[in-house]
Amino acid sequence: MTEEAYPPITTIAIIGGTGKEGKGLAYRWAKAGYHILIGSRQPEKAQAAAEEICLLAQEPLHVEGSHNPEAAERADLVVVTVPYAAHRDTMTMLVPYVQGKVVVDVTVPLVPPKVSRVQMPQAGSAAQEAQAILGEGAWVVDAFQNISHEHLLHDEPVECDVLVCGGNKAAREIVLGLVEKTGLVGWDAGPIENAVVVEGLTSVLIGINKRYGVQSSGIRITGVPRG
Ligand SMILES: NC(=O)c1ccc[n+]([C@@H]2O[C@H](COP(=O)([O-])OP(=O)(O)OC[C@H]3O[C@@H](n4cnc5c(N)ncnc54)[C@H](OP(=O)(O)O)[C@@H]3O)[C@@H](O)[C@H]2O)c1
C-alpha cells in the first residue's frame, strides 16, 4: 500500500464513538471538515452523541450516528475507541468491513483494577492483536493512546504529542496527517512492535495523574524541530 494509492479520506467512522475518547476525536475531526460517523451498538445512542458534538461546536458539522458495522462499511478509514475488554469482539466484528482500509486503534490494554500498572497482552500489544484478527488486508495503526479525552473536547492547544506506530509506513503517514488535523503534533514512532511502549505509556501517565493530583498528564518529544 502506498499513501498515494489510498483513496482520499472524507469519511471517518469512530467505533465506540459514543465514549469519552471517541467523542473528543470526533469533535476535533468534524471541526477540521471531515464527515464523521459515530458508531455504536445502539444507533440511537450514536445519534445522541452526534447531536451532543454539534451542540458543543456551535457550528454546523457533518456528524451522524450509526450502527457500528454500517459506520465501518461506509467510512474511508476506521477508528476504534472501545475498552480493552471489548477489543477482541469488536475487531472480529469489523473484519468484513475494514479490508483495504486503515484502522486506527486507540485501545489501551488496561486490566482493571490496576490500570496504572503496565499489563501488556501476550501478543505484545492491543495493536498486534488487532492486526492478527483483521488480517493483512487491513492496516492497523496505533495512535492517541496518550491523549486524555479531557484535552479533546475543546479548542485549546494540547500539551501532549501523539506517537503513531504500525506495520505499514504509508498507513502511518496517513494517520500522521489526521493527527495534524486534530491540532496535535504526531511523530512516526515506527513499526507495530513499538506499540508496546505507546500503549504501556498510558498506564504510566494514569499513575502520574494519581500521584501528582492532575487529570491529564502527557508526553512531548524534544530535540526534533517542530513544524
Ligand atoms: N478516555 C481517555 O481519556 C482515553 C485516552 C486514551 C486512550 N483511551 C482508550 O480509548 C478506548 C476508549 O476509551 P473511553 O474512555 O472512550 O471508553 P468508554 O467511554 O468507557 O467506552 C467507549 C465506548 O465503547 C463502547 N463499548 C463499551 N463496552 C463495549 C462492549 N462490551 N462491546 C462493544 N462496545 C463497547 C461503548 O459504546 P456503545 O455502548 O455506544 O456501543 C462506549 O461508549 C479505551 O481502550 C481507552 O483505554 C482512552
The ligand as a Gaussian input file, in Angstrom:
#p B3LYP/6-31G(d) Opt

LIG

0 1
 N      -10.721000       8.194000      27.982000
 C       -9.494000       8.596000      27.695000
 O       -9.060000       9.691000      28.100000
 C       -8.606000       7.715000      26.849000
 C       -7.352000       8.202000      26.461000
 C       -6.548000       7.432000      25.631000
 C       -6.960000       6.168000      25.241000
 N       -8.169000       5.694000      25.671000
 C       -8.584000       4.352000      25.248000
 O       -9.622000       4.506000      24.303000
 C      -10.582000       3.464000      24.497000
 C      -11.939000       4.100000      24.768000
 O      -11.876000       4.839000      25.962000
 P      -13.149000       5.612000      26.525000
 O      -12.728000       6.260000      27.775000
 O      -13.756000       6.414000      25.443000
 O      -14.091000       4.353000      26.842000
 P      -15.631000       4.317000      27.261000
 O      -16.181000       5.695000      27.262000
 O      -15.721000       3.508000      28.506000
 O      -16.249000       3.404000      26.101000
 C      -16.256000       3.778000      24.740000
 C      -17.403000       3.078000      24.038000
 O      -17.108000       1.690000      23.875000
 C      -18.343000       1.015000      23.680000
 N      -18.341000      -0.235000      24.455000
 C      -18.290000      -0.368000      25.799000
 N      -18.350000      -1.686000      26.135000
 C      -18.449000      -2.361000      24.979000
 C      -18.584000      -3.742000      24.652000
 N      -18.573000      -4.700000      25.600000
 N      -18.662000      -4.094000      23.336000
 C      -18.658000      -3.137000      22.362000
 N      -18.559000      -1.827000      22.609000
 C      -18.442000      -1.436000      23.899000
 C      -19.461000       1.916000      24.180000
 O      -20.221000       2.324000      23.050000
 P      -21.742000       1.870000      22.780000
 O      -22.353000       1.491000      24.095000
 O      -22.342000       3.112000      22.206000
 O      -21.647000       0.742000      21.801000
 C      -18.718000       3.089000      24.792000
 O      -19.394000       4.318000      24.640000
 C      -10.084000       2.605000      25.648000
 O       -9.395000       1.494000      25.150000
 C       -9.163000       3.542000      26.399000
 O       -8.160000       2.864000      27.112000
 C       -8.998000       6.455000      26.447000

